[in-house]
Amino acid sequence: MSRNSSSSTTTTSFFDYETQNNSLLQKLKEPKQAELLKAIGHKKATVLVPQNVSLSDIDLSDSFLLSHIILINPQNENEFMTVNCLLGTFAQQGDIRQIHRLSDRMKLIKSTKSPFESYRLAYQNYAVNPKPKQIVQILREGNIKIRDQNLPIFLIAEPLSYQSCGWTNEELELKRKTNNDSGSVWKLFFGRPKASVPTELVRTPQTLKKQFWNKFKDIRAREINTSVKKWIEQFCAKPPMAEEQVAEFRKFMNATLEAIRDHPLWRDATPEELDIASDIIEKFVLSRIFDC
């Protein structure tokens, strides 16, 4: 009896310590985050809060913060998407609840559908993949009050990360500080960018997208362009069996991205440019095969 009481007290004390001292939660309490808090409440989002000890060497940039705000699928409470479009699921391993990060960053398809409806095929693809890209333990679930607003949080063992994110690579972090994409993330979450977000942060991703399309349409990239369109035509003409679609789609994406990386037009491409190329190709192909 005393052991259970001691364990409960320890768990409560740990949660109380984190809610009072966690650096990410302290950032959310800053006056400049008032609009973000309102959006979290309006969107019924949840904040993933890495335990404070895991944040000691991390710069809590806007990109980091918005990678840890999740929208849970109202049709399936085991599925979620972060504000900057990481797909994930919740899984139970014995008494331990976990987060399985399934994807690197994706771009929202502009449509009247919800993000989860737009990415239904993508979720089905990842759902049959037995190897998630990252597994993070959920330590505690609860609510805290910030500025008279109840904030649902999941206290997690370590931060979520993804390919080319700034907080796992010093060189990429340096590039992030001079070429941040948080403006486009704000636009996805809030609609029109706020005046406090520098306009160059909003324009930069659009510029990179335009540069990609210019290269993709260049006659020197005709082989890549043709192979993408041919794959879509073949998929629509004779769709693979449902259980084979995931493997076929991933095989195509891997081959296409390898061709882009090896092509002279992208020889000096930065990780961010390659990340955007991957997002654009995936969005382009999914939007086409959804309609066929």
C-alpha positions as CSV (number, residue, x, y, z in Angstrom):
1,M,0.0,0.0,0.0
2,S,2.7,2.4,1.0
3,R,4.7,1.4,-2.2
4,N,1.7,2.4,-4.4
5,S,1.3,5.6,-2.5
6,S,5.0,6.4,-2.8
7,S,4.9,5.6,-6.6
8,S,1.9,7.8,-7.1
9,T,3.5,10.7,-5.2
10,T,6.7,10.4,-7.2
11,T,4.8,10.4,-10.5
12,T,2.8,13.4,-9.4
13,S,5.9,15.2,-8.2
14,F,7.6,14.5,-11.5
15,F,4.6,15.9,-13.4
16,D,4.4,18.9,-11.2
17,Y,8.1,19.6,-11.6
18,E,7.8,19.5,-15.4
19,T,4.8,21.8,-15.5
20,Q,6.6,24.3,-13.3
21,N,10.1,24.1,-14.8
22,N,9.9,22.7,-18.4
23,S,11.5,25.1,-20.8
24,L,9.0,24.5,-23.6
25,L,6.1,25.3,-21.3
26,Q,7.9,28.4,-20.1
27,K,8.2,29.5,-23.7
28,L,4.4,29.0,-24.2
29,K,3.9,31.3,-21.2
30,E,5.7,34.2,-23.0
31,P,3.4,37.1,-24.0
32,K,4.3,36.7,-27.7
33,Q,2.9,33.2,-27.7
34,A,-0.7,34.4,-26.9
35,E,-1.9,34.0,-30.4
36,L,-0.4,30.5,-30.6
37,L,-2.2,29.5,-27.4
38,K,-5.5,30.8,-28.8
39,A,-5.0,28.7,-31.9
40,I,-4.2,25.6,-29.9
41,G,-7.5,26.0,-28.1
42,H,-9.4,26.8,-31.2
43,K,-8.0,23.8,-33.1
44,K,-8.4,21.5,-30.1
45,A,-4.7,20.7,-30.4
46,T,-2.5,18.9,-27.9
47,V,1.1,19.8,-27.0
48,L,3.8,17.2,-26.9
49,V,6.2,18.2,-24.1
50,P,9.6,16.5,-24.0
51,Q,10.9,16.1,-20.5
52,N,13.0,19.0,-19.5
53,V,16.3,17.1,-19.2
54,S,16.0,16.3,-22.9
55,L,15.8,20.0,-23.9
56,S,19.0,21.2,-22.3
57,D,21.0,21.7,-25.5
58,I,18.1,22.5,-27.8
59,D,17.1,26.0,-29.2
60,L,13.3,26.1,-28.8
61,S,12.7,27.7,-32.2
62,D,9.2,28.2,-33.7
63,S,9.9,25.1,-36.0
64,F,10.6,23.0,-32.9
65,L,7.6,24.2,-31.1
66,L,5.2,23.7,-34.0
67,S,6.6,20.1,-34.5
68,H,5.3,19.3,-31.0
69,I,1.7,20.6,-31.5
70,I,-0.5,17.8,-32.7
71,L,-4.0,17.5,-34.2
72,I,-5.6,14.2,-33.3
73,N,-7.8,12.6,-36.0
74,P,-11.4,12.9,-34.8
75,Q,-12.3,9.8,-36.8
76,N,-9.4,7.7,-35.3
77,E,-7.9,8.8,-31.9
78,N,-4.8,6.7,-32.6
79,E,-3.8,8.9,-35.5
80,F,-2.3,12.4,-35.3
81,M,-0.6,15.0,-37.4
82,T,1.8,17.7,-36.1
83,V,1.1,21.3,-37.2
84,N,4.1,21.0,-39.6
85,C,2.8,17.7,-41.0
86,L,4.5,14.8,-39.4
87,L,2.2,11.8,-39.4
88,G,2.1,9.5,-36.4
89,T,0.1,7.0,-34.4
90,F,-0.3,6.1,-30.7
91,A,0.5,2.5,-29.8
92,Q,0.3,0.5,-26.6
93,Q,3.2,-1.8,-25.6
94,G,2.1,-3.5,-22.3
95,D,1.6,-0.7,-19.7
96,I,3.6,1.8,-21.8
97,R,1.9,4.1,-24.3
98,Q,4.1,5.2,-27.2
99,I,4.2,7.6,-30.1
100,H,5.2,6.1,-33.4
101,R,6.3,8.8,-35.8
102,L,5.6,7.4,-39.3
103,S,6.6,10.1,-41.7
104,D,9.0,12.9,-42.3
105,R,7.4,16.3,-43.1
106,M,4.6,16.4,-45.6
107,K,2.7,19.3,-47.1
108,L,-1.0,19.7,-46.7
109,I,-3.1,19.3,-49.8
110,K,-5.2,22.4,-50.3
111,S,-8.8,21.2,-50.4
112,T,-12.0,21.4,-48.5
113,K,-11.2,18.0,-47.0
114,S,-9.6,17.7,-43.6
115,P,-5.9,16.9,-43.5
116,F,-6.7,13.4,-42.4
117,E,-9.1,12.8,-45.3
118,S,-6.6,14.3,-47.7
119,Y,-3.9,11.9,-46.4
120,R,-6.0,8.8,-46.0
121,L,-4.0,6.9,-48.5
122,A,-0.8,8.1,-46.9
123,Y,-2.0,6.9,-43.5
124,Q,-3.0,3.5,-44.9
125,N,0.4,3.2,-46.4
126,Y,2.2,3.9,-43.2
127,A,-0.2,1.9,-41.1
128,V,1.1,-1.4,-42.7
129,N,4.7,-0.4,-42.3
130,P,6.0,-2.4,-39.2
131,K,9.0,-0.1,-38.8
132,P,8.1,3.5,-37.6
133,K,10.8,6.1,-38.1
134,Q,10.8,7.0,-34.4
135,I,9.3,5.6,-31.2
136,V,8.9,7.9,-28.3
137,Q,7.5,6.9,-24.9
138,I,4.6,8.9,-23.4
139,L,5.5,9.5,-19.7
140,R,2.3,11.2,-18.5
141,E,-0.9,12.8,-19.9
142,G,-2.6,15.7,-18.3
143,N,-3.7,19.3,-18.5
144,I,-2.1,22.5,-17.3
145,K,-3.5,26.1,-17.2
146,I,-1.7,28.9,-19.1
147,R,-3.3,32.3,-19.3
148,D,-6.6,30.9,-18.0
149,Q,-6.6,28.3,-20.8
150,N,-6.6,24.5,-20.0
151,L,-3.8,23.1,-22.2
152,P,-3.8,19.3,-22.9
153,I,-0.3,18.0,-22.9
154,F,1.5,14.7,-23.3
155,L,4.8,14.6,-21.4
156,I,7.2,12.6,-23.6
157,A,10.7,11.1,-23.1
158,E,12.4,12.9,-25.9
159,P,11.7,15.4,-28.7
160,L,10.2,14.4,-32.0
161,S,12.7,14.7,-34.8
162,Y,12.6,14.3,-38.6
163,Q,15.0,14.4,-41.6
164,S,16.6,17.8,-41.9
165,C,15.2,19.2,-38.7
166,G,17.5,21.8,-37.1
167,W,17.7,20.4,-33.6
168,T,19.5,17.2,-34.5
169,N,22.2,18.6,-36.7
170,E,24.4,21.7,-35.9
171,E,25.0,22.6,-39.6
172,L,21.3,22.4,-40.4
173,E,20.6,24.4,-37.2
174,L,22.9,27.2,-38.5
175,K,21.0,27.2,-41.8
176,R,17.7,27.2,-40.0
177,K,18.6,30.4,-38.2
178,T,19.2,32.2,-41.5
179,N,16.5,30.5,-43.6
180,N,13.7,29.5,-41.3
181,D,10.4,28.1,-42.6
182,S,8.3,28.8,-39.6
183,G,6.3,31.5,-41.4
184,S,4.8,28.9,-43.8
185,V,4.0,26.7,-40.8
186,W,2.2,29.6,-39.1
187,K,0.3,30.1,-42.3
188,L,-0.9,26.4,-42.3
189,F,-2.0,26.6,-38.7
190,F,-3.4,30.1,-38.4
191,G,-4.4,30.9,-42.0
192,R,-3.0,34.3,-43.0
193,P,0.5,34.9,-41.5
194,K,0.7,37.3,-38.5
195,A,2.4,40.6,-38.9
196,S,4.9,39.5,-36.3
197,V,6.3,36.8,-38.6
198,P,8.9,38.3,-40.9
199,T,7.7,38.3,-44.5
200,E,10.9,36.8,-45.7
201,L,10.2,33.7,-43.7
202,V,6.9,33.3,-45.4
203,R,8.4,33.9,-48.9
204,T,11.4,31.6,-48.7
205,P,9.5,28.2,-49.0
206,Q,7.5,29.6,-51.9
207,T,10.7,30.6,-53.6
208,L,12.2,27.2,-53.2
209,K,9.1,25.6,-54.5
210,K,9.2,27.8,-57.6
211,Q,12.8,26.9,-58.1
212,F,12.0,23.2,-57.9
213,W,9.2,23.5,-60.5
214,N,11.5,25.5,-62.8
215,K,14.1,22.7,-62.6
216,F,11.5,19.9,-62.9
217,K,10.1,21.5,-66.1
218,D,13.6,22.1,-67.5
219,I,14.3,20.0,-70.7
220,R,17.4,18.6,-68.9
221,A,15.1,17.0,-66.3
222,R,12.7,15.6,-69.0
223,E,13.6,12.0,-68.0
224,I,12.5,12.5,-64.4
225,N,9.4,14.4,-65.4
226,T,8.4,11.7,-67.8
227,S,9.0,8.9,-65.4
228,V,6.8,10.5,-62.8
229,K,3.9,11.0,-65.2
230,K,4.3,7.5,-66.6
231,W,4.2,6.0,-63.2
232,I,0.9,7.9,-62.4
233,E,-0.6,6.7,-65.7
234,Q,0.4,3.1,-65.0
235,F,-0.9,3.2,-61.5
236,C,-4.3,4.6,-62.6
237,A,-4.6,2.2,-65.5
238,K,-3.9,-0.8,-63.5
239,P,-3.8,-0.1,-59.7
240,P,-1.8,-2.7,-57.7
241,M,-3.5,-4.8,-55.1
242,A,-4.3,-2.8,-51.9
243,E,-1.6,-4.7,-49.9
244,E,1.0,-3.9,-52.6
245,Q,0.2,-0.2,-53.1
246,V,2.4,0.9,-50.1
247,A,5.5,-0.9,-51.4
248,E,5.0,0.3,-55.0
249,F,4.5,3.9,-53.9
250,R,7.6,3.9,-51.6
251,K,9.7,2.2,-54.3
252,F,8.7,4.9,-56.8
253,M,9.3,7.7,-54.4
254,N,12.8,6.4,-53.4
255,A,13.8,5.9,-57.0
256,T,12.5,9.4,-58.0
257,L,14.3,11.1,-55.1
258,E,17.5,9.3,-55.8
259,A,17.3,10.4,-59.5
260,I,16.8,14.0,-58.3
261,R,19.7,13.9,-55.9
262,D,22.0,12.5,-58.6
263,H,20.8,14.9,-61.4
264,P,23.2,17.8,-62.3
265,L,20.4,20.3,-61.8
266,W,20.2,19.4,-58.1
267,R,23.9,18.7,-57.6
268,D,24.3,21.5,-55.1
269,A,20.9,21.2,-53.5
270,T,20.7,21.8,-49.7
271,P,18.9,19.3,-47.4
272,E,16.0,21.8,-47.2
273,E,15.7,21.9,-51.0
274,L,15.7,18.1,-51.2
275,D,13.1,18.0,-48.4
276,I,10.8,20.4,-50.4
277,A,11.4,18.3,-53.6
278,S,10.2,15.2,-51.7
279,D,7.1,17.1,-50.4
280,I,6.2,18.4,-53.8
281,I,6.6,15.1,-55.7
282,E,4.6,13.2,-53.0
283,K,1.8,15.8,-53.0
284,F,1.7,15.9,-56.8
285,V,1.5,12.2,-57.1
286,L,-1.1,11.7,-54.3
287,S,-3.3,14.4,-55.7
288,R,-3.3,12.6,-59.1
289,I,-3.9,9.1,-57.9
290,F,-6.7,10.2,-55.6
291,D,-8.6,11.3,-58.6
292,C,-8.0,8.3,-60.9
